[in-house]
Amino acid sequence: MVNKLELVEHVAEATDMSKAAAAAALDAVIEGITKALKKGEDVRLVGFGTFSVKKRAAGKGRNPATGEEIKIPASKSARFKSGATLKAALNKK
């Protein structure tokens, strides 16, 4: 697994940026994607993939400890669908 710090180090090395500048750039990208998704917009990065928002309807569930029925509120979640270039890179032998 790669964490954010390792990703920042990779960006800094690949672009000859300082780690602080690479961290700021990564934070800006994440913030931009988040803002677009909050507006309900898709974010398409050609060759990499598409981030989108999926709406989940409200429903009913059961508390496993008591068996009591509970209401599950409607919610939104982020989805990612990989692009053709990423798929090809992952499946390259």
N, C-alpha and C positions, 0 to 999 in steps of 0.2 A: 504494500500500500504506500502511496506517495502522499505526504501531508503538504499543507500550504507552504511551510518553510522550505521544503525540498523543491517545490515547484518554483518558488521565488528564486532560489539558488540557481536552478536550471535556466530560468529566464535571464537572470543577471549574467551568467556565463555565456549564454548564446547570443546576447545582444551587446555585450560589453557595457552594461549599465551597472550602477551601484546596486547593492541589495535593497537599499532604501527606495531607490527609484523603481526597481522592479516590483517591490512590494506595493508601492503606490499605484503602479500601472495595473497590477493584478486586482487590487482593491477597486479601481475604477471600472475595470471590465465586469467584475462581479456586481458592482453597484448598478451599472448600466443594464445588465441582464435582469436584475431584480426589479428595477423601475419599470422596464418594459413588460415584464410578466405581471406586475401589479396592475398595470393598465389593461391587461388582458391581451396584450400583443404577443405574437410569436417572435422568437429570436432565431434567425436562420444564419448559420455560419457555413457557407458553401464548402462542401467536402468534409466538414467535421460533423455537423448535425443540427438539429432543431430543438430548441427549448420551447415548451408550450405549457399552458395551464389547463388542468383537467378539473372539472367541477364534479363534486360528489354530492349526491342528494342526501337529505336527512333520512334517517332510518331508525329502526329499533334494534336493540340488542339485549343481551342478558348479562347481568353481573355474575361471573362464574363462582364467586364465593357464596352469594346468597340466592342466586337464581332469580333475583328481582329484575323485572323488565326496566330498561333504561332507554332514554331518547339519545340518539347520536345526532349531533347537529350537522347541518350541511357544511362542507368545507371545500377548499381548493388545494391542489397540490401541483408541484412542478413535474413535468415529464420531459424526458430526453429521448429523441430518436436519432440514432447515428446515421451519418451520411454515407454515400457510396465509397468515398475515398477512405474514410475511417474503417468501414467494414472490410474493404480490400486489404488494408494494412494489417488488420487483426487476423485475417485469414490467409495471409501470405505464408508460404511454406519455405 
